[in-house]
Amino acid sequence: MTAERPLAGRTAIVTGAGRGLGRAEALQLAALGAHVVVNDHGKPGRDGSGEASAAPAEEVVAEIRAAGGLATAHAGDVADFDGARELVRLAAGIGAGTGGGLDVLVNNAGILRDRMVFSMTEDEWDSVVRVHLKGHFAMLRFAAAHWRERAKATGRPVYGRVVNTSSEAFLAGSAGQPNYAAAKGGVVGLTTSTAAALRKYGVTVNAICPRARTRMTEDVFAGIGGGGEPEGGAGGTDVLAPGHVSPLVGYLASPAAAGVTGQVFVVHGGMVAVVERPGIAARFDTAGDVFSVAELDGLLSPYYAGRPPEEGFAAVEVLGLKRGQRG
């Protein structure tokens, strides 16, 4: 392990790594020295439709190897318990060859099936929650068991890093994505819970809310953020390129981030923002033993009367974050 290759001798999994953000993250970890298990179920549709294929994962593996790195392909479904168990075992077996096991897990796999809540079908809800939230849980379930077993066997903490993928849709609310926003909010809850559970084993667990131009978001960001646009980067760079996100993943996977856990970050376009934990805006106590509806009316109604009706828990201002901006 060197300063340039802090993950040398480590083994990492990146799910959904055949394209877009996951591909950039896999390339980043490989460049830092990790042997990367590149997972991608390979279905061509961003809504999860089409036939599964090993080709996307294999293409990224070939790219990593051509650059002198180490990589292995895996085309299984991470939201399937058997598939998740198999993927963790594969990575752990690779790591055992260098005296370790699985060291880094990046949960990135996802699909989109957008619809307004009043039009959404049961399958559109279930499929998105399955891939994003259950997929995160299934991978964490078996990775956590692996790290716990290793820690108990050695009697000391292990090296473990988890980077989960949430979204600004959870922070700001996204009217046309109730399934996606709910799943990404669930990912944050899963992150904080797992960070607390695994801290004593030496494992860190964090979540990122990335903004990047990928196959899943190409229509959302069409014409935005390119070098020729007002929000484009210097020298014609694309501020929404996935390469703006992957360095943070590399950092969180590295030894340098040993003291960073249970955190949520917004990242894009040369900017990283640390999300503050929720606070209490106001508190009201009953004058008696139990609130009455009338008492709550007298307390809460005046409080909300002075606030804009659109001002809720959603932090819509996060969508205005950009590099160089000062509060």
N, C-alpha and C positions, 0 to 999 in steps of 0.2 A: 504494500500500500504506500502510495506517495501522495504529495499534495495535489498533483495533477490527476492521479487515479486513486481517489480515496476509497473506491468500492472494489478495488482489485481483490480477488479471492472471495468476493461476495456473490450471492445468487439472488436474483430479483425476478419477480413476476410482474408483468404489466398486462392487464386484461383489456380487451378491445384495442389491441395494439397494431392491428393490420393497416390502419389508415389514420389520418388526421392527428388529433391530439395524442392518442395512445402511441402512435408511431413515433412522434417527436419525443415522447417520454422514454420509449424504449431505446431510441438512438442516444439520448442523453445519458441514460444509465450505463449503456454499453461503453460510451466514450469515457465515463468515469471509472471503467474497469470491471463492472459487474458482468457476470454471465446472465443474460436476460432470457427468461422464458417468455416468448412472445405469444400471447393468447389472442385468438380472434375466431369467433364462430363462423365468420366469413359470409354471412348472408348479405346480398347486394343492396337490399332496400334499407333506407334509414329507419323505416318502420318495422324492421325485423323480418321483412318478407323475402322470399326467394330461397333457393337451395343453399345449405351450408357448404362451405368450401375451405380447404386448408390453404388455398393459394395466397390470400392476403397475409397471413402469418408467415408463410414460407418466403414470400417476397421480402418482408422486412428482415427476416433472419439472414437471407442472402445479402442484403444491403449491409447489415452489421458485420457479417463475416468478411465481406469485401473490403471493409474499412479496418480489418484486423481485429475485430472484436469477437466475443463469444456469445452464441445465441442458440436457442432451441425452439422449435415451433410446437404449438399446441392449439388444436382447433375445437376444443370442447365448449360446451355451454356452461358458463360459470354460475348460472342460476339453478342448475341441476345439482343436487347434493353429491351425487356420484361423480359428476364432472368436476366439481370443485375439489372434492377429496383427491381425485386422481391428479389434478393439476398441482396441488400442494405437495403430494407425494413425489411427483416428478421433480419439482424444484428442490425438495429436500434431499432427494437422492443425488441430484447433481452437486448440491452443496456438500454432501457427505464426502464426496471425492476429494474435497480440499479441507476436510476436517471440521466442517460446519454443517449447515443445513440451509433452510430458507432464511434469508436475511431481510428482504425488502418486498413489500406487496403494494402495488399501485392499482387500485380499483378504478377503472375508467370505462368499462364496457357500458353501452347504453343505446337506447333507441328513442325515437320520437313518434308519437301518434297524437298530434295536437287536435283539439276540438274544444269549443266552449262547453262549460259544465252542463248546460241544458241540452246539449246535443250528443254528449259523449256516450259511447256504448260501454257495456260491461267489459268486453274484450279489450277495448282501447285503454280502459283503466288498468285492468289486470296485467296486460302484457308489459306496459311501461313500468309499473310498480315491481313486477317480477324481475325484469332485467336490472333496473337501477338499484332498488332497495334489497330485494332478496339476493340478487347477485353479489352485492356488497356483503350482506350477512353470511352467505354460504362460504365465500372465500375467507372472511374473517373467522368464521367458526372453526375451520380446519387449520388455518394459520395460527390462531391463538392456541389451539390444543397442541400444535407442534412446538411452539415456543414454551408453553407451560411444561410440557414433558421434558424438553431439553434443560430448562432451568432446574427442575426437580432432580434430574439425573446428575447434574454437575454441582448443584448446591449454590449456584451463583446466577446473577442476571445474564441474559443472553443479548445478542445484538438483534434487534427487531425494529423495523420501520414500516409504518403503514401510511400511505397517502390516499385518502378517499376523495371522490369527486362529487361535490355538491354543485350549486349553481346560484347565480344572482336571481334566478326565477324564484327561489325560496326566499331570498332576502327582500326582494322588491314586490313580489307577487306578479303573476303573469296570467292575465285573464283567459288566454286561450290555451293554457297548459295546466289545468288543475291536477292531472295525473303526474306530470313531470315535476311541478312545484312541490307537490305533496311528497313524492319519492325523495326529492333532494332535501327537503326539510327533515325527512326521516333519516337520511344519511348523516346529517349533523347530529341528531340525537344518538344515533349508533356510534358516531365518532367519539362524543364526549363520554358515553357509557363505557365503551371499550378502552378508551384512554385511561379511565379510572381503574378498570379491572386489570389491565396489563402493566401498569406502571411499575409494580413491584417486581416484575419479571424482566425489566429493562427495555420494554417495548414502548415506542412512541407511536401515537395515532393522531393524525391531523387531517384536516379537510381543506381542499381548495375550491374556490368558485371561479373557474377560468372563463375568459371570454376569448374565443378563437374562431377563425374561419375554417370550418371543416365541412365534410360531406353533410353532417347533420344540420349545420347552420348556414349553409351557403346562400339560401334565399333570404334569411334574416339579415345577413350582413352584406348583401349584394350592393356593390358600389360604395361601401363605407370602409374607411380606414386604409385604403391603398395609398401609395406614395403620392399620387396625383390629387388626392382628396384633401380637404381642409384638415382632417384628422389623421392624415398619413404621416409616416415617420420621415426623418431626414434621409436624404439620398434615395428617395423613392421606395423606402421600405414599407412593408405592410404591418401596421401596428396590431393587426389581428392574426398575424401568422402564429401557428402553434409554437414556434420556437421562442416566443416571448414567455410562454408558460413553463416549458420544460426545465429551465434552470432552477426554478423554485422547487420542483419535484426532486431534482438532483440534490439540492441543498438539504431538503427534508429527509432524504434517504441517506445522507452522509453522516459520518461521526460528529461533525460540527454541530448538528442539530439534536444532540443527545438531551439537551435541556428544554426542548420545544415539544410540547404534547398537549392535546386537547384544544388545539387552536383552529381557527377558521380564517382563511386568507382569500381576498379577492385579488386576482392577478390577470394582467393583460397589458400589452403595449408599453413595456418598459416600466411598469408600475406594480408594486405589491402593497396592498392595504391590509392591515391586521384588523379584523372585525372585533369590535368590543362586545363583551357579553351583555345580555339584556339587563336593564336596570328598572327600578320601580319609579314610575312617573308620578304617582300620587297614592296616598293611602287614606282610608276612611275607617273609623271605628264606630261601632254602634254605641248609642248612649245607654242602652239597656243590656240585656243578656243576649238577645237574638234580634237581627235586623227585621224590620217590617218592610213591605214594599213601599209604603209611604215614606219611610225614613230614607231608603235608598234613593227614591225619587228626589227628595230634598237635598241629598248630597251629590249624586251623580249627574242629575240633569243640569244643574248650574255649571258643573265642571265641564261637561261636553258642550254646553251652549256657547262657550267662548272658544271652541276649537273648530277648525275647518272640518266639515263632514268627511272629506276624503283623507284626513290625517288619521291613519290607523296604525297598526303594529308594523305594517310593511314599510321597509326603508327604501323608498323609491329613489332617494338621493344617491344611492350607491351606483345607479346607472349613469350618473354624471361624472364619476371618477375618471380622471385621466392623468397621464404623466405631466409633471410640472405644475399641476393645479395646486393652489394653496387656499386653505379655508378662508 
